[in-house]
Amino acid sequence: MNPGLHYSDYLKLDELLDSQQLKSDLQHAHAHDEMLFIIIHQTYELWFKQLLYEVDSIIGILEKPTLNDDSPELQTIVHRLNRCNTILKLLVQQIEVMETMSPMDFLDFRDMLRPASGFQSIQYKIIEARLGLKFDQRHEKNHYVSQLREKEVNMIRHAESQKTLLEYLNDWLERMPFLKENDFWTGYRKLYLESLSEGEKEHAALFDTVFSDEYISKEPLYRSLSPAACRAGLFIMIYPGYPILQLPYRLLIALLEMDEQLSTWRYRHMHMVHRTIGTRVGTGGSSGRSYLQGTVDKHSIYREIAQLTSFLIERKKLPHLDRQMERRLGFASE
């Protein structure tokens, strides 16, 4: 009789549970907390694999030539982004387990790890690249692949050569069928300028830089979202209550949440490292806490979406949409 599929065989538990090989045991200097250290990092890599799986599936939907803005596919994107954020929250919480290991516990086996380091995590670097972090935006960019094997460097270069989630987001926002005409934005700009306090007058020039097509060629700084994409993004944030804009709004908020969770993870990781090894260099040769502080400050992927909130005005002062536009957004009856 065929016994059927067994739980252990399906999950490859023999291989999985036999993959924790303590370096300290091999050197006859057993360090109790090395088991915890290995399992935590293996768990991180498994979750990184799931994150990549979800991000690639999201990109697969966004790269289609058309995407209905109230379709099940858009709902799927939002659902999977929220799943990614739940996983990222779990990764932040996992640091608390790591922090049950004292600095002295870590010193029992730390020198045995050289030159291995979490800095060599290929999957994490690929996740950042697929989400939209460009090589030129990386902290210490000339160092971040220095500890990798040639095959791993090629994997990252391949990921960096592909179109990113952020770039697909820009394309999607650009083709949103709202307000191609300038009348709305001329009126909105006037209302926005009237809302500024005396200390915010420089925002007038910033508004034009972000939203005006005339300024794109004059803008010296790197930007990921075009003026047209920024206008669509702001319109979504202004009127999220309209049916056709509810899913797009949730998508933008999910991306902001992702950036926040990634930043939180980097921040908590930085403080854990400082608590454990102080100002010493990492086992892989990085500057330890100093390097991690730089990634916290610099590796914000969706900062241009977050910036859009700078241009919101009070709900009661928003421009009134005409019946034709409200009909397109799904409220007005024929």
C-alpha positions in Angstrom: 0.0 0.0 0.0 1.2 3.5 -0.9 1.8 5.3 2.4 1.3 8.7 0.7 3.2 11.9 1.4 4.8 12.3 4.8 5.1 15.6 6.6 8.9 15.1 7.2 9.5 14.2 3.6 7.5 17.1 2.2 9.4 19.7 4.3 12.8 18.0 3.9 13.2 18.1 7.6 16.1 15.7 7.7 18.2 18.1 5.6 16.8 21.2 7.3 17.3 20.1 10.9 20.8 18.7 10.1 22.0 22.0 8.6 23.0 23.7 11.9 26.7 22.8 12.1 28.4 24.7 15.0 31.9 25.9 14.3 32.6 25.9 18.0 31.9 22.2 18.2 34.3 21.5 15.3 37.0 23.3 17.3 36.1 21.5 20.5 35.1 24.8 22.2 31.3 24.5 22.4 29.5 27.8 22.5 25.9 27.4 23.5 24.5 30.5 21.8 26.0 29.6 18.4 23.0 27.4 17.8 20.6 30.4 18.3 22.8 32.5 16.1 22.7 30.0 13.2 18.9 29.3 13.4 18.0 33.0 13.5 20.1 33.8 10.4 18.8 30.7 8.6 15.3 31.8 9.4 16.1 35.3 8.0 17.2 33.8 4.8 14.1 31.7 4.5 11.9 34.8 5.0 14.1 36.7 2.5 13.3 33.9 0.0 9.6 34.4 0.6 9.9 38.2 0.2 11.7 37.8 -3.1 9.0 35.3 -4.2 6.3 37.9 -3.4 8.1 40.9 -4.9 8.8 39.0 -8.1 5.1 38.1 -8.4 4.0 41.7 -7.9 6.4 42.9 -10.6 5.0 40.2 -12.8 1.6 41.7 -12.5 2.8 45.3 -12.9 4.8 44.6 -16.0 1.6 43.7 -18.0 0.8 46.4 -20.6 -2.6 47.2 -18.9 -3.7 47.0 -15.3 -7.3 47.8 -14.4 -7.2 50.1 -11.4 -10.2 48.4 -9.7 -9.3 44.8 -10.8 -8.6 41.7 -8.8 -5.0 41.9 -10.0 -4.5 45.2 -8.2 -6.2 43.7 -5.1 -3.6 40.8 -5.4 -0.7 43.4 -5.5 -2.0 45.1 -2.3 -2.5 41.8 -0.6 1.0 40.6 -1.3 2.6 43.9 -0.3 0.7 43.7 3.0 2.0 40.1 3.4 5.6 41.4 2.8 5.1 44.0 5.5 3.8 41.4 7.9 7.0 39.3 7.3 9.2 42.4 7.7 7.5 43.1 11.1 8.3 39.5 12.1 12.0 40.1 11.1 12.1 43.1 13.3 10.6 41.2 16.2 13.2 38.4 15.7 15.9 40.8 16.8 14.5 40.5 20.3 15.4 36.8 20.3 18.9 37.6 19.1 19.2 40.2 21.9 18.8 37.4 24.5 22.5 36.6 23.6 24.8 38.7 25.6 28.0 40.3 24.2 30.1 37.7 26.1 28.0 34.9 24.7 28.8 36.1 21.2 32.5 36.5 21.9 32.6 32.7 22.7 32.4 32.0 18.9 32.6 35.4 17.1 36.2 35.0 15.9 35.4 31.6 14.5 33.0 33.2 12.0 35.6 35.4 10.1 35.3 36.5 7.4 31.6 35.4 7.2 29.1 38.1 7.8 25.4 39.1 7.3 26.9 41.7 5.0 27.3 38.8 2.5 23.5 38.1 2.4 22.8 37.9 -1.3 19.1 37.6 -1.0 18.8 40.8 1.1 20.8 42.8 -1.4 18.7 41.4 -4.3 15.5 42.4 -2.4 16.7 45.9 -2.1 17.6 46.0 -5.8 14.3 44.6 -6.9 12.3 47.0 -4.8 14.2 50.0 -6.4 17.4 50.8 -4.5 19.9 51.7 -7.2 23.7 51.1 -7.1 24.4 54.8 -7.0 22.1 55.3 -4.0 23.8 52.7 -1.8 25.9 53.6 1.2 29.6 52.7 0.6 28.6 51.4 -2.8 32.1 50.4 -3.7 32.3 48.1 -0.7 29.0 46.4 -0.7 30.0 43.6 -3.0 33.6 43.4 -2.0 33.1 40.4 0.3 31.1 38.3 -2.2 32.1 35.5 -4.6 32.1 36.2 -8.3 28.9 34.2 -8.9 27.2 36.2 -6.2 28.3 39.5 -7.6 26.9 38.4 -11.0 23.6 37.6 -9.4 23.4 41.0 -7.8 24.4 42.8 -11.1 21.7 40.8 -12.9 19.1 41.9 -10.3 20.3 45.5 -10.7 20.0 45.4 -14.5 16.3 44.4 -14.3 13.4 46.9 -14.1 12.5 47.5 -10.5 9.2 47.6 -8.6 9.7 51.4 -8.2 10.1 51.8 -12.0 7.0 49.8 -12.7 5.2 51.9 -10.1 6.2 55.0 -12.0 4.8 53.5 -15.3 1.6 52.5 -13.6 1.0 56.0 -12.1 1.8 57.7 -15.4 -0.9 55.8 -17.2 -3.6 56.5 -14.7 -6.4 58.2 -16.6 -6.9 61.2 -14.4 -6.4 64.9 -15.0 -4.3 65.0 -18.0 -5.4 68.6 -18.3 -3.7 71.4 -16.4 -6.7 73.3 -15.1 -7.0 71.2 -11.9 -3.3 71.6 -11.0 -3.2 75.3 -11.7 -6.1 75.7 -9.2 -4.6 73.2 -6.7 -1.2 74.9 -6.8 -2.9 78.2 -5.9 -4.7 76.6 -3.0 -1.6 74.9 -1.8 0.5 78.1 -1.8 -2.2 79.9 0.2 -2.0 77.1 2.8 1.7 77.6 3.4 3.0 79.3 6.6 5.6 82.1 6.4 8.4 79.6 7.1 7.2 77.3 4.2 7.4 79.7 1.3 10.3 77.7 -0.3 7.7 74.9 -0.9 6.4 76.9 -3.9 9.5 76.2 -5.9 9.5 72.6 -4.6 5.9 72.1 -5.8 6.9 73.1 -9.3 10.1 71.0 -9.3 8.1 67.9 -8.3 4.9 68.3 -10.4 5.7 70.5 -13.4 6.9 68.8 -16.7 8.8 72.0 -17.4 11.2 71.4 -14.5 12.2 67.8 -15.2 15.1 68.6 -17.4 16.3 71.3 -15.0 16.3 69.0 -11.9 19.9 68.0 -11.1 19.0 65.5 -8.4 18.2 61.9 -9.0 14.5 61.1 -9.0 12.5 57.9 -9.5 9.0 59.3 -10.2 8.3 61.6 -13.1 6.1 64.7 -12.7 3.2 62.9 -14.2 3.6 60.0 -11.8 3.8 62.4 -8.9 0.6 64.2 -10.0 -1.2 60.9 -10.1 0.2 59.8 -6.8 -0.9 63.1 -5.1 -4.3 62.9 -6.7 -4.7 59.4 -5.2 -3.7 60.7 -1.8 -6.1 63.7 -2.0 -9.2 61.7 -3.0 -8.7 58.1 -1.6 -12.5 57.9 -0.8 -13.5 57.5 -4.4 -14.1 53.8 -5.2 -11.6 53.6 -8.1 -8.9 55.2 -6.0 -9.2 53.1 -2.9 -7.0 50.2 -4.1 -4.3 52.6 -5.6 -4.3 54.4 -2.3 -3.8 51.2 -0.3 -1.0 50.3 -2.7 0.9 53.5 -2.0 0.4 53.2 1.7 1.7 49.6 1.6 4.9 50.8 -0.1 5.4 53.5 2.5 4.8 50.8 5.2 7.4 48.6 3.5 10.0 51.4 3.6 9.2 52.1 7.2 9.6 48.4 8.2 12.9 48.1 6.3 14.2 51.2 8.0 13.0 49.9 11.4 14.8 46.6 10.7 18.0 48.4 9.8 17.7 50.7 12.9 17.1 47.8 15.3 19.9 45.8 13.7 22.3 48.8 14.1 21.5 49.1 17.8 21.8 45.4 18.3 25.2 45.4 16.7 26.3 48.4 18.8 25.0 46.7 22.0 26.9 43.5 21.1 30.3 44.6 19.7 30.4 48.3 20.4 32.5 50.1 17.8 34.5 47.1 16.6 34.5 46.2 12.9 32.2 43.5 11.6 33.4 40.0 11.0 33.2 40.6 7.3 35.3 43.8 7.5 32.6 46.4 7.4 32.7 49.3 9.8 30.0 47.7 11.9 27.6 50.1 13.5 28.9 53.0 11.4 28.0 51.2 8.2 24.6 50.2 9.4 23.9 53.8 10.5 24.7 54.9 6.9 22.1 52.5 5.5 19.5 53.7 7.9 20.1 57.3 6.7 20.4 56.6 3.0 18.5 53.5 1.9 15.0 54.9 1.8 13.5 53.5 -1.4 10.1 55.2 -1.6 11.0 58.6 -0.2 9.4 60.3 -3.2 6.0 58.8 -2.4 6.4 59.9 1.2 7.3 63.4 0.0 3.9 63.7 -1.6 2.3 64.2 1.8 4.1 67.6 1.9 1.7 68.9 -0.7 -1.6 68.0 0.9 -4.1 70.6 1.9 -7.1 70.5 4.3 -10.0 68.4 3.0 -12.5 71.3 3.3 -10.3 73.3 0.9 -9.9 70.7 -1.8 -11.1 71.6 -5.3 -14.6 70.4 -6.1 -14.6 67.8 -8.9 -17.1 68.2 -11.7 -19.7 65.5 -12.4 -17.9 64.1 -15.3 -14.8 63.5 -13.2 -16.9 62.1 -10.3 -18.5 59.7 -12.8 -15.1 58.5 -13.9 -14.2 57.9 -10.3 -17.3 55.9 -9.6 -19.7 57.9 -7.6 -22.0 60.0 -9.7 -24.9 58.4 -11.4 -25.6 58.8 -15.2 
